[in-house]
Amino acid sequence: MLDANYLRHLKVLGKWAKLFDVAAADVTTLDTLLSTTVDQYATGTTDSLPAILLFPTFTNRFSSAIGQGATALQQVAKDAAKAYLISADFREDFVTSTPATPSSVASVLTALAAEMTTDGKTFTTKTTTGFCLFFDSITETTTAFPQSGAPTYADSVYVVSTIV
């Protein structure tokens, strides 16, 4: 995958990973994250028209779920990420890996891990937050993402409440 494509996809997926991580936060924190999530994909900083078209439904669910609690918010984050990961916009950016089953999130994430390995890219070493934990929570299995203490795509850069 081209670096520019990793960047544009992780800018969006990082917001949903952040929501998963902070789902139990106070309303002000969640409202701020909702605003920056919308700004991240709606202002063109994602360079992704498909993301802009995909996420309005999840934005409304995110807003409604703030009053419903952490479980509802985490489900919104997972559902939005699943929809994005199996979208043609995401899958068609793979260069060396192809998901065995394009409609399977687990298959797409396995292909992403293989693509990252081929490209020499890494995520932050898995902890109690971040991309690796989020992706594993979506599939309820462990995906062998390449990880590093000095990652190419650090959680501290992408899994954040601010515009990236």
CYANA upper distance limits for C-alpha pairs under 8 A (distance plus 0.5 A):
  1 MET  CA      5 ASN  CA      6.96
  1 MET  CA      6 TYR  CA      7.18
  1 MET  CA     93 ASP  CA      6.32
  1 MET  CA     94 PHE  CA      5.48
  1 MET  CA     95 VAL  CA      5.69
  1 MET  CA     96 THR  CA      8.06
  1 MET  CA    115 GLU  CA      7.31
  1 MET  CA    116 MET  CA      8.33
  1 MET  CA    119 ASP  CA      7.85
  2 LEU  CA      6 TYR  CA      7.00
  2 LEU  CA     93 ASP  CA      8.10
  2 LEU  CA     95 VAL  CA      8.44
  3 ASP  CA      7 LEU  CA      6.67
  4 ALA  CA      8 ARG  CA      6.75
  5 ASN  CA      9 HIS  CA      6.58
  5 ASN  CA     93 ASP  CA      7.30
  6 TYR  CA     10 LEU  CA      6.42
  7 LEU  CA     11 LYS  CA      6.56
  8 ARG  CA     12 VAL  CA      7.41
  8 ARG  CA     45 THR  CA      8.31
  8 ARG  CA     46 THR  CA      5.44
  8 ARG  CA     47 ASP  CA      6.99
  8 ARG  CA     48 SER  CA      7.87
  9 HIS  CA     13 LEU  CA      6.69
  9 HIS  CA     46 THR  CA      7.70
  9 HIS  CA     90 PHE  CA      7.68
 10 LEU  CA     14 GLY  CA      5.96
 10 LEU  CA    158 TYR  CA      7.02
 11 LYS  CA     15 LYS  CA      7.40
 11 LYS  CA     40 GLN  CA      7.86
 11 LYS  CA     46 THR  CA      7.06
 11 LYS  CA    158 TYR  CA      6.28
 11 LYS  CA    164 VAL  CA      6.72
 12 VAL  CA     16 TRP  CA      7.52
 12 VAL  CA     37 THR  CA      8.04
 12 VAL  CA     40 GLN  CA      7.28
 12 VAL  CA     41 TYR  CA      7.10
 12 VAL  CA     46 THR  CA      7.31
 13 LEU  CA     17 ALA  CA      6.69
 13 LEU  CA     81 ALA  CA      6.79
 13 LEU  CA    159 VAL  CA      8.50
 14 GLY  CA     18 LYS  CA      6.53
 14 GLY  CA    131 PHE  CA      7.55
 14 GLY  CA    155 ASP  CA      8.21
 14 GLY  CA    158 TYR  CA      5.48
 14 GLY  CA    159 VAL  CA      4.73
 14 GLY  CA    160 VAL  CA      7.27
 15 LYS  CA     19 LEU  CA      6.79
 15 LYS  CA     33 LEU  CA      8.19
 15 LYS  CA     37 THR  CA      6.31
 15 LYS  CA    158 TYR  CA      7.91
 15 LYS  CA    159 VAL  CA      6.39
 15 LYS  CA    160 VAL  CA      6.95
 15 LYS  CA    161 SER  CA      7.32
 16 TRP  CA     20 PHE  CA      6.79
 16 TRP  CA     37 THR  CA      8.40
 16 TRP  CA     77 ALA  CA      5.36
 16 TRP  CA     78 LYS  CA      7.82
 16 TRP  CA     80 ALA  CA      7.74
 16 TRP  CA     81 ALA  CA      7.03
 17 ALA  CA     21 ASP  CA      6.76
 17 ALA  CA     77 ALA  CA      7.30
 17 ALA  CA    130 GLY  CA      6.76
 17 ALA  CA    131 PHE  CA      6.66
 17 ALA  CA    134 PHE  CA      6.16
 17 ALA  CA    159 VAL  CA      6.57
 18 LYS  CA     22 VAL  CA      6.66
 18 LYS  CA    130 GLY  CA      7.64
 18 LYS  CA    159 VAL  CA      5.59
 18 LYS  CA    160 VAL  CA      6.40
 18 LYS  CA    161 SER  CA      7.44
 19 LEU  CA     23 ALA  CA      6.02
 19 LEU  CA     30 LEU  CA      8.24
 19 LEU  CA     33 LEU  CA      7.78
 19 LEU  CA     73 LEU  CA      7.56
 19 LEU  CA     74 GLN  CA      7.26
 19 LEU  CA     77 ALA  CA      6.64
 20 PHE  CA     73 LEU  CA      7.44
 20 PHE  CA     74 GLN  CA      5.19
 20 PHE  CA     75 GLN  CA      8.49
 20 PHE  CA     77 ALA  CA      6.27
 20 PHE  CA     78 LYS  CA      8.01
 20 PHE  CA    134 PHE  CA      7.46
 21 ASP  CA     74 GLN  CA      8.46
 21 ASP  CA    129 THR  CA      6.24
 21 ASP  CA    130 GLY  CA      7.70
 21 ASP  CA    134 PHE  CA      8.40
 22 VAL  CA     30 LEU  CA      8.27
 23 ALA  CA     30 LEU  CA      8.03
 23 ALA  CA     69 GLY  CA      7.77
 23 ALA  CA     70 ALA  CA      4.99
 23 ALA  CA     71 THR  CA      7.89
 23 ALA  CA     73 LEU  CA      6.11
 23 ALA  CA     74 GLN  CA      6.55
 24 ALA  CA     69 GLY  CA      7.23
 24 ALA  CA     70 ALA  CA      5.24
 25 ALA  CA     29 THR  CA      6.74
 25 ALA  CA     30 LEU  CA      7.04
 26 ASP  CA     30 LEU  CA      6.93
 27 VAL  CA     31 ASP  CA      6.47
 27 VAL  CA     66 ILE  CA      7.30
 28 THR  CA     32 THR  CA      6.70
 29 THR  CA     33 LEU  CA      6.77
 30 LEU  CA     34 LEU  CA      6.58
 30 LEU  CA     66 ILE  CA      7.43
 31 ASP  CA     35 SER  CA      6.75
 31 ASP  CA     63 SER  CA      8.34
 31 ASP  CA     66 ILE  CA      8.48
 32 THR  CA     36 THR  CA      6.78
 32 THR  CA    161 SER  CA      7.80
 33 LEU  CA     37 THR  CA      6.42
 33 LEU  CA    161 SER  CA      5.71
 33 LEU  CA    162 THR  CA      8.10
 34 LEU  CA     38 VAL  CA      6.78
 34 LEU  CA     59 THR  CA      7.94
 34 LEU  CA     62 PHE  CA      7.68
 34 LEU  CA     63 SER  CA      7.66
 35 SER  CA     39 ASP  CA      6.65
 36 THR  CA     40 GLN  CA      6.29
 36 THR  CA    161 SER  CA      6.91
 36 THR  CA    162 THR  CA      6.48
 36 THR  CA    163 ILE  CA      6.47
 37 THR  CA     41 TYR  CA      7.15
 37 THR  CA    161 SER  CA      8.18
 37 THR  CA    163 ILE  CA      8.22
 38 VAL  CA     42 ALA  CA      6.18
 38 VAL  CA     59 THR  CA      7.71
 39 ASP  CA     43 THR  CA      5.94
 39 ASP  CA    163 ILE  CA      7.71
 40 GLN  CA     44 GLY  CA      7.81
 40 GLN  CA     45 THR  CA      6.34
 40 GLN  CA     46 THR  CA      6.91
 40 GLN  CA    163 ILE  CA      6.14
 40 GLN  CA    164 VAL  CA      7.79
 41 TYR  CA     45 THR  CA      6.79
 41 TYR  CA     46 THR  CA      5.84
 41 TYR  CA     47 ASP  CA      8.44
 41 TYR  CA     48 SER  CA      7.80
 41 TYR  CA     51 ALA  CA      6.89
 41 TYR  CA     52 ILE  CA      6.21
 42 ALA  CA     46 THR  CA      8.38
 42 ALA  CA     52 ILE  CA      6.18
 44 GLY  CA     48 SER  CA      7.29
 44 GLY  CA     49 LEU  CA      8.31
 45 THR  CA    164 VAL  CA      8.28
 46 THR  CA     51 ALA  CA      8.31
 48 SER  CA     52 ILE  CA      7.11
 49 LEU  CA     53 LEU  CA      6.81
 50 PRO  CA     54 LEU  CA      6.49
 50 PRO  CA     89 ASP  CA      7.11
 51 ALA  CA     55 PHE  CA      6.55
 51 ALA  CA     84 TYR  CA      7.86
 52 ILE  CA     56 PRO  CA      7.82
 54 LEU  CA     83 ALA  CA      8.42
 54 LEU  CA     84 TYR  CA      8.05
 55 PHE  CA     59 THR  CA      6.55
 55 PHE  CA     80 ALA  CA      7.62
 56 PRO  CA     60 ASN  CA      6.86
 57 THR  CA     61 ARG  CA      6.89
 58 PHE  CA     62 PHE  CA      6.40
 58 PHE  CA     76 VAL  CA      7.11
 58 PHE  CA     79 ASP  CA      8.48
 58 PHE  CA     80 ALA  CA      6.55
 59 THR  CA     63 SER  CA      6.72
 60 ASN  CA     64 SER  CA      6.76
 61 ARG  CA     65 ALA  CA      6.41
 61 ARG  CA     76 VAL  CA      7.12
 62 PHE  CA     66 ILE  CA      6.93
 62 PHE  CA     73 LEU  CA      6.88
 62 PHE  CA     76 VAL  CA      6.64
 62 PHE  CA     77 ALA  CA      8.42
 64 SER  CA     68 GLN  CA      7.78
 65 ALA  CA     69 GLY  CA      6.97
 65 ALA  CA     72 ALA  CA      6.10
 65 ALA  CA     73 LEU  CA      5.98
 65 ALA  CA     76 VAL  CA      8.29
 66 ILE  CA     70 ALA  CA      8.36
 66 ILE  CA     72 ALA  CA      8.44
 66 ILE  CA     73 LEU  CA      7.10
 68 GLN  CA     72 ALA  CA      6.60
 68 GLN  CA     73 LEU  CA      8.14
 69 GLY  CA     73 LEU  CA      6.88
 70 ALA  CA     74 GLN  CA      6.53
 71 THR  CA     75 GLN  CA      6.75
 72 ALA  CA     76 VAL  CA      6.86
 73 LEU  CA     77 ALA  CA      6.83
 74 GLN  CA     78 LYS  CA      6.71
 75 GLN  CA     79 ASP  CA      6.49
 76 VAL  CA     80 ALA  CA      6.53
 77 ALA  CA     81 ALA  CA      6.67
 78 LYS  CA     82 LYS  CA      6.52
 78 LYS  CA    134 PHE  CA      8.45
 78 LYS  CA    137 SER  CA      8.46
 78 LYS  CA    138 ILE  CA      6.25
 79 ASP  CA     83 ALA  CA      6.73
 80 ALA  CA     84 TYR  CA      6.77
 81 ALA  CA     85 LEU  CA      6.45
 82 LYS  CA     86 ILE  CA      6.78
 82 LYS  CA    105 VAL  CA      6.62
 82 LYS  CA    138 ILE  CA      7.96
 83 ALA  CA     87 SER  CA      6.68
 84 TYR  CA     89 ASP  CA      8.43
 84 TYR  CA     90 PHE  CA      7.25
 85 LEU  CA     90 PHE  CA      6.32
 85 LEU  CA     91 ARG  CA      7.49
 85 LEU  CA    105 VAL  CA      7.00
 85 LEU  CA    108 VAL  CA      7.29
 85 LEU  CA    109 LEU  CA      8.30
 86 ILE  CA     90 PHE  CA      7.35
 86 ILE  CA     91 ARG  CA      7.00
 86 ILE  CA    102 PRO  CA      6.80
 86 ILE  CA    103 SER  CA      6.14
 86 ILE  CA    104 SER  CA      7.40
 86 ILE  CA    105 VAL  CA      6.60
 86 ILE  CA    108 VAL  CA      7.24
 87 SER  CA     91 ARG  CA      6.81
 88 ALA  CA     92 GLU  CA      6.02
 89 ASP  CA     93 ASP  CA      7.50
 90 PHE  CA     94 PHE  CA      8.31
 91 ARG  CA     98 THR  CA      8.31
 91 ARG  CA     99 PRO  CA      8.27
 91 ARG  CA    102 PRO  CA      8.06
 91 ARG  CA    108 VAL  CA      7.72
 94 PHE  CA     98 THR  CA      7.25
 94 PHE  CA    112 LEU  CA      8.12
 94 PHE  CA    115 GLU  CA      7.44
 95 VAL  CA    115 GLU  CA      7.94
 96 THR  CA    115 GLU  CA      6.59
 96 THR  CA    118 THR  CA      8.08
 97 SER  CA    111 ALA  CA      5.88
 97 SER  CA    112 LEU  CA      7.82
 97 SER  CA    114 ALA  CA      6.96
 97 SER  CA    115 GLU  CA      6.05
 98 THR  CA    108 VAL  CA      8.24
 98 THR  CA    111 ALA  CA      6.36
 99 PRO  CA    107 SER  CA      5.65
 99 PRO  CA    108 VAL  CA      5.43
 99 PRO  CA    109 LEU  CA      8.49
 99 PRO  CA    110 THR  CA      7.74
 99 PRO  CA    111 ALA  CA      5.70
100 ALA  CA    107 SER  CA      6.46
100 ALA  CA    108 VAL  CA      8.27
101 THR  CA    107 SER  CA      6.24
101 THR  CA    108 VAL  CA      7.94
102 PRO  CA    107 SER  CA      7.26
102 PRO  CA    108 VAL  CA      6.84
103 SER  CA    107 SER  CA      8.40
103 SER  CA    108 VAL  CA      8.39
104 SER  CA    108 VAL  CA      6.80
105 VAL  CA    109 LEU  CA      6.58
105 VAL  CA    138 ILE  CA      8.49
105 VAL  CA    139 THR  CA      7.48
106 ALA  CA    110 THR  CA      6.59
106 ALA  CA    139 THR  CA      6.20
107 SER  CA    111 ALA  CA      6.73
108 VAL  CA    112 LEU  CA      6.62
109 LEU  CA    113 ALA  CA      6.65
109 LEU  CA    135 PHE  CA      8.08
109 LEU  CA    143 THR  CA      7.66
110 THR  CA    114 ALA  CA      6.79
110 THR  CA    143 THR  CA      6.87
110 THR  CA    144 ALA  CA      8.03
111 ALA  CA    115 GLU  CA      6.52
112 LEU  CA    116 MET  CA      6.57
113 ALA  CA    117 THR  CA      6.70
113 ALA  CA    143 THR  CA      7.81
113 ALA  CA    144 ALA  CA      6.85
113 ALA  CA    145 PHE  CA      5.24
113 ALA  CA    146 PRO  CA      7.24
114 ALA  CA    118 THR  CA      6.73
114 ALA  CA    145 PHE  CA      8.26
115 GLU  CA    119 ASP  CA      6.59
116 MET  CA    120 GLY  CA      6.39
116 MET  CA    121 LYS  CA      5.36
116 MET  CA    122 THR  CA      7.16
116 MET  CA    145 PHE  CA      8.06
116 MET  CA    146 PRO  CA      7.42
117 THR  CA    121 LYS  CA      6.68
117 THR  CA    122 THR  CA      8.11
117 THR  CA    145 PHE  CA      8.22
117 THR  CA    146 PRO  CA      6.63
121 LYS  CA    146 PRO  CA      7.54
121 LYS  CA    151 PRO  CA      7.93
121 LYS  CA    152 THR  CA      6.06
121 LYS  CA    153 TYR  CA      8.01
122 THR  CA    145 PHE  CA      7.81
122 THR  CA    146 PRO  CA      5.40
122 THR  CA    147 GLN  CA      5.34
122 THR  CA    148 SER  CA      6.52
122 THR  CA    151 PRO  CA      5.49
122 THR  CA    152 THR  CA      5.60
122 THR  CA    153 TYR  CA      6.72
123 PHE  CA    131 PHE  CA      7.67
123 PHE  CA    132 CYS  CA      7.76
123 PHE  CA    145 PHE  CA      7.71
123 PHE  CA    146 PRO  CA      6.83
123 PHE  CA    147 GLN  CA      5.25
123 PHE  CA    148 SER  CA      6.75
123 PHE  CA    151 PRO  CA      5.60
123 PHE  CA    152 THR  CA      6.77
123 PHE  CA    153 TYR  CA      5.69
123 PHE  CA    154 ALA  CA      6.29
123 PHE  CA    155 ASP  CA      7.74
124 THR  CA    130 GLY  CA      8.11
124 THR  CA    131 PHE  CA      8.19
124 THR  CA    132 CYS  CA      8.21
124 THR  CA    147 GLN  CA      5.94
124 THR  CA    148 SER  CA      5.87
124 THR  CA    149 GLY  CA      6.46
124 THR  CA    150 ALA  CA      7.53
124 THR  CA    151 PRO  CA      5.67
124 THR  CA    152 THR  CA      8.48
124 THR  CA    153 TYR  CA      7.45
124 THR  CA    154 ALA  CA      5.67
124 THR  CA    155 ASP  CA      6.43
125 THR  CA    132 CYS  CA      8.21
125 THR  CA    147 GLN  CA      5.26
125 THR  CA    148 SER  CA      5.61
125 THR  CA    149 GLY  CA      6.31
125 THR  CA    151 PRO  CA      8.31
126 LYS  CA    130 GLY  CA      7.61
126 LYS  CA    131 PHE  CA      8.28
126 LYS  CA    132 CYS  CA      6.00
126 LYS  CA    133 LEU  CA      6.74
126 LYS  CA    147 GLN  CA      7.75
127 THR  CA    132 CYS  CA      8.46
127 THR  CA    133 LEU  CA      7.41
128 THR  CA    133 LEU  CA      7.10
129 THR  CA    133 LEU  CA      6.34
129 THR  CA    134 PHE  CA      7.67
130 GLY  CA    134 PHE  CA      6.59
130 GLY  CA    155 ASP  CA      5.97
130 GLY  CA    159 VAL  CA      6.69
131 PHE  CA    135 PHE  CA      6.50
131 PHE  CA    155 ASP  CA      7.08
131 PHE  CA    159 VAL  CA      7.72
132 CYS  CA    136 ASP  CA      6.60
132 CYS  CA    143 THR  CA      8.37
132 CYS  CA    145 PHE  CA      7.59
133 LEU  CA    137 SER  CA      6.59
134 PHE  CA    138 ILE  CA      6.87
135 PHE  CA    139 THR  CA      7.13
135 PHE  CA    143 THR  CA      8.22
136 ASP  CA    140 GLU  CA      5.96
136 ASP  CA    141 THR  CA      5.85
136 ASP  CA    142 THR  CA      5.67
136 ASP  CA    143 THR  CA      6.82
137 SER  CA    141 THR  CA      7.60
147 GLN  CA    151 PRO  CA      7.17
150 ALA  CA    154 ALA  CA      8.13
153 TYR  CA    157 VAL  CA      7.74
153 TYR  CA    158 TYR  CA      7.66
154 ALA  CA    158 TYR  CA      6.90
154 ALA  CA    159 VAL  CA      8.41
155 ASP  CA    159 VAL  CA      5.31
155 ASP  CA    160 VAL  CA      7.99
156 SER  CA    160 VAL  CA      7.09
157 VAL  CA    164 VAL  CA      7.83
158 TYR  CA    164 VAL  CA      7.17
